[in-house]
Amino acid sequence: MELTLNIDYKQILGLIYQLPKKEIEKLTITLQSEILSKKPTKSIQEPIMDAPTWSDSDILDYQKARNHIDKSRIA
């Protein structure tokens, strides 16, 4: 058996404000610990290190193409 409730943010806040102070403190601690326990997202360094790199031949091909484009712009 499953029960689904559609409650918006304002309704949740209204319910929270009805709790006794001690229950609100418990809720705060629980939410903070849940947030802190979430696995942090990858650092910016990891995707950069996983990115594809150019080989020496790729760089040479790029330089040749760049030189060709530069020469064609002069004329």
N, C-alpha and C positions, 0 to 999 in steps of 0.2 A: 504494500500500500504506500502510495506517495502523496504528499500534500505539497502544493505549490502556492506560495503567496506572492502577490505582486505589491510590494511596498516601496514607495519612493523615499528619497532621502529625507524629506521634511517629516514624513511619518515616522521614520526610524529615529530621527532626533527627538520628536515628540515623545516616543516611547522611552528613550534614554532619559529624558528630563523627568520622567515620572518615577524613575528608580530612586531608591534611597542613596544618600551620599556614599555610603560604604560600597554599594553595588556599582556605582559609577566609577569609583576608584578601582575596584576589581576589574571592571571592563576596560578601563584605561590601561592597566598593567597587562592584561591579556592581549589587547590590541598591539601595544608596544612590543611585547615579546614576539608576537606573530610577525610583525613587520621586520624586526631585527633578525628573526630566524630564516627569513626568506633568503634564498641563495642570491648573492649579489650578481648583477649582470657582468658580463665580460668587461674587462678593462679595455681601453682603447688600443692598448698595445697588442693584445691577442689578435684582433682582426687584421691589424696591420702586418703582423708577423705571418699570418696565414695567407696574405694576399699574394697573387702571382707576381713573379719577378721576371725581368728581361734577361735573356742570355746575351752573351757578347755579340753573337750574330744578329740578334734583334736590335741591339743598340747600333750596330754598324749599318744595318738596313735603314733604321730611322735617320741616322745622320746623312746617309746618301740621299734619302728622300727629302730631307730638310734642305740640304744643299741645292738639290734640283729645284725645289720650290723657291728658294731665295734667289737663284739665278734667273728664274723665269719672271720674277717680279721686277727685276731691274730693267729688263728690256721693254 
